Amino acid sequence: MEPNLLVSYNPNAGYFSGKAEIHNLLVKFGDQKEEMELMVPGIIGVKTKLDARNLIEDLRERYVSDPNVLSATLKWVPADYWCDATVDVIVKTVKEEVKDMFLRDDVYAIEVINHKSDLHHEQIIEAIVPWLKGKVDLEHPQKILRIELFDKQASVTLLLPKNIFSAG
């Protein structure tokens, strides 16, 4: 399964509460047949037929009108491309899938989140930066290249700041 959504859940609420909350919300938004898998403790990978970015936008709107809609989950992030968690394959994925979406005037950040991998974020960033146009600004990026490392798998996702939803 290659999830198109990564959802962090509150460890105090637990995996099953997080999973139930995700399922209930997806049903309300129109997907009764999602697949879920525990990526690492605290993060559930979700494969849904819904567009992850639109789902997150709808979730944000619902949360603003009713903050109680979320109690077990904390952060919802799209996951676009999956590849082996090696520097060479991550760079190949960036070159093939996202580098053309960077323009000379773009201001971007690269986030490498290492959940369970032997790779170090410095080696990934050093290998990727030469392929990207624009300039780095960690404080006020227009775009975020988010790479999440899970043991042998990595997700590579190009985001706008609004594509990430954090409760609270």
N, C-alpha and C positions, 0 to 999 in steps of 0.2 A: 504494500500500500504506500502510495506517495501522497501524504497529506497536502492539502492546499491551505491549511489553517493550523496555526500552533496556538494553543490556549494554555496559559499558566493558571494553576489553581492554588487556592490558599491551602497550605499544608495542614492548618488547623481544621479545615472543612474536610479534607481528604479527597482521595482519588474518586471514590464512588459518588460523592456529592458533586464534585466538579463535572464528572461524566454525565450525571443526571441533569445538571443545569444546562450544559451544552446541548444535550438532546432536546430538552424542553424548549429552549430558545430556537433551535433549528427547526423544530416542528412548527412553531409559531411563524417562522419566516418562510416555511414552505418545503422543508426537506425532512421526510420521515425515515429516510434510509441512509443516513450518514454512516461512515465507518470511523471508529476511533481506536487509537492504540497509544499506550503509554510509551512516550519517547524516552524519558528519564523521569525519576520522581519529581513531580511538580509541573510537568508539561505533558499535555495530551495532544497528539497529532490527530487532526480531523480531516477526513476526505468527505467533502460535501459537494453536491451538484450546484450549490449556490456560488455566485461570484463572491470571493472572500472580501474584496474591498467594499462592495455594495452592502454585504452583510454587516461589516464593521460600521459602516456609516449608519445603517438602520439601527444597529445595536446602540450606538452612541446617542441617537435621537431618543430611543426608548429609555435609555439610562438617564438622560437629562430630565425627562418627564417623570420617571419613577426609578430613583436610585436603588430601590429594593429589588429590582429585576435581577440584580447580580448579588449573590452572597458567597458563592463558592469559587468563582473564577475571578482572575485579577487582570490578565492582559490577553488580548486577542491580536494576532499578527498574521498576515498572509504569508504563504510559503509558495513561491512560484516554481523554482527549478530544484531538482534533487540530483545529487551526484555523489561519487565516492569522496570521502573526506581525505583527499590528498591535495597538496599544493598544486601539482600539475593539473589535476582534473578540475579543481575549483577555478584555476586561471582559464582553462579551456572553456568552462561553462560561462564565465564572465565574458570572454572574448566572443563566444558564439551567440550568447543570449542577451546580454545587457549593455555591452560597451557602446553600441551604436545609439543607445538612448541617452548618452551623455553628450552635451553640447559644450562648446568652448566657453560659454558664459555661465555654465552651471556652477553652483556652489553645492558641494556634497560632503557627506560624512560616510565613513566606512565603519560599520559595527561588526566585530567578530565576537560572537558569543560562544564560548567553549563550554558545552555541557558535559562532554565525556569524550575527550579526544587527546591524543598526544601532540597535536599540532599547536604551535604558538601563534598568537594573533599577529605578531610582528612579521613572521615569515610570510604569512598570507597577504598582509597589507603591502609589504615591499614587492611582492610578485604581481599584485593587481594594479597598483597606482600607475605604472608606466602605460597601461592600456586605456586609462580613462582620461577624457578631456575635462576641462574645468579646473576648479581649485577646491581644496579641502577647507571646510569650516565646520568644526565640531559643534559650535554653539548655535549657529543659525543656518543649517543646511536647507537647500531646496529639495534635495533628494538624499535618500539614505540607501546605501548598498549594505544590506544586512545578510551576514553569513552566520548560520547557526550550525555548530558542529556537534554531531551525535555519534560518538564512537566511530563507526565506519561510513556514516552518511553525513552529508552536509546539505543544507538548504541555502540557496542563493536567491535573494529577492531584492528587487529595486522598488523602493517605497517613497511615497511622499510622507511627510510627518503626520498628516491626517489619516494615513492608512493604518496606524497603530492605535489601538484603543486600550487605555489603562483605566480601570475603575478607581474612583476615589480621588 
